[in-house]
């Protein structure tokens, strides 16, 4: 039986595509601006990814499904939610691509505030004009086999009838379980930032499940003025992941302990 095909816009290193490949889809094109991400995609998935802009690329092949994860920075509550962020408008390329490839289904992933944006309303209107029926889901990855809390909004545009919303799993995977497998003794490709100086001193003071408050209590001389100013607010920063619970949302800045609870549960380093 011939496989269903998909195109991946804003593909990154291919995580969205990997999910579709796992259930039998064949990617025919993936596109992203980041050359490093494209190289990773082509190494781990069928090598169909190219480095380029979705706004200027026109050689769009036919596909059964179009998937897209447009930039979320302008919509995320962790950012400034800048309505003038030029990246916000990139989502509006999806209808052009959907029309060009003739997809029966379009799946768009973003942060939940995206659904309240003018860009989403314009996007949905354009897809409806092409004959798609629009549905929206807000799903949390922790309810679907992923050991982290990650709420994301999915826009489903379909020409083949309503699609069933995924049923949450009854089992949650903890962060500790996910990282419990021992690392090989020698793996030249597995690297992580090595904390040095004051950063290393701070991390060494933080116990299991602890955070910056432990440093403030045990070694105030290691605390920057900003910590003193905000006191015990933002307690997730410089925090160790609780091995018995799912991890918080892993952001692209996870190698920086000042950005969230990204310290290893026991080792003196970030993830």
C-alpha positions as CSV (number, residue, x, y, z in Angstrom):
1,X,0.0,0.0,0.0
2,X,1.3,3.4,-0.9
3,X,2.3,5.6,2.0
4,X,0.6,8.8,2.8
5,X,3.0,11.8,2.3
6,X,3.6,15.0,4.2
7,X,5.4,18.3,4.0
8,X,7.0,20.0,7.0
9,X,7.2,23.8,7.2
10,X,9.5,25.3,9.8
11,X,10.8,21.8,10.3
12,X,13.7,22.5,12.6
13,X,15.6,19.2,13.2
14,X,12.5,17.2,12.4
15,X,10.7,16.3,15.6
16,X,7.3,17.0,14.1
17,X,8.1,15.0,11.1
18,X,9.5,12.1,13.2
19,X,6.1,11.7,14.8
20,X,4.5,11.3,11.4
21,X,7.2,9.0,10.1
22,X,6.7,6.8,13.2
23,X,3.1,6.2,12.2
24,X,3.9,5.5,8.5
25,X,4.0,8.8,6.7
26,X,6.7,9.6,4.1
27,X,8.1,13.1,4.1
28,X,8.5,14.6,0.6
29,X,9.8,18.0,1.7
30,X,10.9,19.8,4.8
31,X,12.1,23.4,5.0
32,X,13.8,25.5,7.7
33,X,16.1,28.6,7.7
34,X,18.6,26.9,10.1
35,X,21.2,25.0,8.2
36,X,22.3,23.0,11.2
37,X,18.7,21.9,11.9
38,X,18.3,20.8,8.3
39,X,21.5,18.8,8.5
40,X,20.2,17.0,11.6
41,X,16.9,16.3,9.9
42,X,18.6,14.8,6.9
43,X,20.8,12.7,9.1
44,X,18.0,11.1,11.1
45,X,15.1,11.1,8.7
46,X,14.6,10.7,5.0
47,X,16.9,13.4,3.5
48,X,14.3,15.7,2.0
49,X,15.0,18.8,4.1
50,X,16.3,22.0,2.5
51,X,17.5,25.3,4.0
52,X,15.4,28.1,2.8
53,X,12.6,30.5,3.5
54,X,8.9,29.5,3.4
55,X,8.1,33.0,2.0
56,X,10.1,32.6,-1.2
57,X,10.2,28.9,-1.9
58,X,7.8,27.9,-4.7
59,X,8.7,24.4,-5.8
60,X,6.1,22.8,-3.5
61,X,5.3,19.1,-4.4
62,X,2.0,17.4,-3.8
63,X,1.4,15.9,-0.4
64,X,-1.5,14.4,1.6
65,X,-0.8,16.3,4.8
66,X,0.9,19.7,5.5
67,X,2.4,20.2,9.0
68,X,3.8,23.5,10.3
69,X,5.2,24.7,13.5
70,X,5.7,28.5,12.8
71,X,7.8,30.6,15.2
72,X,6.1,31.0,18.6
73,X,8.3,33.8,20.2
74,X,5.9,36.6,19.3
75,X,2.9,34.7,20.9
76,X,4.5,33.0,23.9
77,X,3.7,34.3,27.4
78,X,7.4,33.8,28.2
79,X,8.3,36.5,25.7
80,X,7.1,40.1,25.2
81,X,4.1,38.9,23.0
82,X,5.1,41.6,20.5
83,X,2.4,42.1,17.9
84,X,4.9,43.7,15.6
85,X,7.3,40.7,15.7
86,X,7.9,40.0,12.0
87,X,8.0,36.3,12.7
88,X,4.3,36.4,13.6
89,X,3.3,36.8,10.0
90,X,5.1,33.6,8.8
91,X,2.1,31.5,9.8
92,X,0.2,33.2,7.1
93,X,2.3,31.3,4.5
94,X,0.5,28.1,5.5
95,X,-2.6,28.6,3.3
96,X,-0.4,29.3,0.2
97,X,1.5,26.1,0.8
98,X,-1.7,24.1,1.5
99,X,-3.2,25.3,-1.8
100,X,0.0,24.5,-3.7
101,X,0.5,21.0,-2.3
102,X,-3.2,20.1,-2.3
103,X,-3.1,18.7,1.2
104,X,-6.3,17.0,2.5
105,X,-5.3,17.9,6.1
106,X,-3.2,20.7,7.6
107,X,-1.8,20.5,11.1
108,X,-0.4,23.6,12.8
109,X,1.3,23.6,16.2
110,X,2.1,26.6,18.3
111,X,1.7,28.0,21.9
112,X,-1.9,28.4,23.1
113,X,-2.0,32.2,22.9
114,X,-1.6,31.8,19.1
115,X,-5.3,30.8,18.9
116,X,-6.3,34.3,20.2
117,X,-4.1,36.2,17.8
118,X,-5.1,38.1,14.7
119,X,-2.7,36.0,12.7
120,X,-4.6,32.8,13.7
121,X,-8.0,34.4,12.7
122,X,-6.6,35.4,9.3
123,X,-5.0,32.0,8.8
124,X,-8.2,30.2,9.7
125,X,-10.3,32.4,7.4
126,X,-7.9,31.7,4.5
127,X,-8.0,28.0,5.1
128,X,-11.8,27.9,5.4
129,X,-12.0,29.8,2.0
130,X,-10.1,26.8,0.5
131,X,-12.7,24.4,1.8
132,X,-11.1,23.3,5.0
133,X,-13.1,22.7,8.2
134,X,-11.2,24.0,11.2
135,X,-10.8,22.4,14.6
136,X,-8.5,23.4,17.5
137,X,-7.0,21.3,20.3
138,X,-4.9,22.2,23.3
139,X,-2.8,19.2,24.3
140,X,-0.2,18.7,27.0
141,X,2.7,16.5,26.1
142,X,2.8,15.0,29.6
143,X,-0.6,13.3,28.9
144,X,0.8,11.7,25.7
145,X,3.9,9.9,26.8
146,X,6.4,12.7,27.1
147,X,8.1,13.3,30.5
148,X,7.6,17.1,30.5
149,X,4.8,19.6,30.9
150,X,4.3,21.2,27.5
151,X,0.9,22.6,26.5
152,X,0.6,23.3,22.9
153,X,-2.2,24.4,20.6
154,X,-3.0,22.4,17.4
155,X,-5.1,23.8,14.6
156,X,-6.5,21.0,12.4
157,X,-7.8,22.0,9.0
158,X,-9.4,19.1,7.2
159,X,-11.1,18.3,3.9
160,X,-11.8,14.7,4.9
161,X,-14.1,15.2,7.9
162,X,-13.5,15.7,11.6
163,X,-10.4,14.0,13.1
164,X,-10.5,12.3,16.5
165,X,-8.8,14.2,19.3
166,X,-6.0,12.1,20.9
167,X,-7.0,10.4,24.2
168,X,-4.8,11.2,27.1
169,X,-2.7,8.4,28.5
170,X,-3.4,7.1,32.0
171,X,0.3,6.9,32.8
172,X,2.7,9.7,33.3
173,X,6.4,9.4,32.8
174,X,8.7,11.1,35.3
175,X,11.8,13.0,34.4
176,X,13.8,10.6,36.6
177,X,12.5,7.5,34.7
178,X,13.3,9.2,31.3
179,X,17.0,9.8,32.2
180,X,17.5,6.7,34.3
181,X,19.3,4.7,31.6
182,X,23.1,4.8,32.1
183,X,25.2,6.7,29.6
184,X,27.8,4.8,27.6
185,X,31.3,5.2,29.2
186,X,32.6,6.7,26.0
187,X,30.3,8.7,23.7
188,X,32.2,11.4,21.8
189,X,29.0,13.0,20.6
190,X,27.4,13.5,24.0
191,X,28.6,16.8,25.4
192,X,27.2,19.5,27.7
193,X,28.3,22.8,29.1
194,X,30.7,22.5,32.0
195,X,29.9,25.0,34.8
196,X,32.8,27.0,35.9
197,X,33.6,29.7,38.5
198,X,30.7,31.1,40.4
199,X,28.2,29.1,38.4
200,X,29.8,25.9,39.5
201,X,29.9,27.0,43.1
202,X,26.2,27.8,43.1
203,X,25.2,24.5,41.5
204,X,27.2,22.5,44.0
205,X,25.2,24.1,46.8
206,X,21.7,23.2,45.4
207,X,20.3,19.9,46.8
208,X,17.9,17.6,45.1
209,X,14.7,19.4,44.1
210,X,16.3,22.7,45.3
211,X,16.8,26.0,43.5
212,X,18.3,29.5,43.9
213,X,16.8,29.9,47.3
214,X,19.3,27.4,48.7
215,X,22.1,29.5,47.3
216,X,20.6,32.6,48.8
217,X,20.4,30.9,52.2
218,X,23.7,29.2,52.2
219,X,26.0,31.6,50.3
220,X,24.5,35.0,49.9
221,X,27.9,36.3,48.7
222,X,27.4,34.2,45.5
223,X,24.1,35.9,44.7
224,X,23.9,38.7,42.1
225,X,22.0,41.9,43.0
226,X,19.1,40.8,40.8
227,X,18.5,37.8,43.1
228,X,18.4,40.1,46.1
229,X,16.1,42.5,44.3
230,X,13.4,39.9,43.4
231,X,13.9,37.8,46.5
232,X,12.1,34.4,46.3
233,X,10.2,35.2,43.1
234,X,11.0,33.0,40.0
235,X,11.9,30.0,42.1
236,X,12.3,27.7,39.1
237,X,15.5,29.4,38.1
238,X,18.7,27.6,39.1
239,X,16.4,24.7,40.0
240,X,17.0,21.0,39.9
241,X,14.5,18.9,38.1
242,X,12.3,16.8,40.4
243,X,13.1,13.1,39.3
244,X,9.7,12.0,40.6
245,X,7.7,14.4,38.4
246,X,7.5,15.4,34.8
247,X,10.0,18.1,33.8
248,X,8.9,21.7,33.2
249,X,8.6,22.8,29.6
250,X,12.1,22.5,28.1
251,X,12.9,25.7,26.2
252,X,15.7,26.3,23.7
253,X,17.7,28.1,26.5
254,X,17.8,25.0,28.7
255,X,21.6,25.0,28.9
256,X,21.3,28.2,31.0
257,X,20.3,27.5,34.6
258,X,19.1,31.1,35.0
259,X,16.3,30.4,32.5
260,X,14.4,27.7,34.4
261,X,14.5,24.5,36.3
262,X,17.0,22.9,34.0
263,X,19.6,21.5,36.4
264,X,20.2,17.7,36.4
265,X,18.4,16.0,39.4
266,X,21.8,15.0,41.0
267,X,24.7,15.9,38.8
268,X,26.2,19.4,39.0
269,X,25.3,20.5,35.5
270,X,22.4,21.4,33.3
271,X,20.6,18.7,31.3
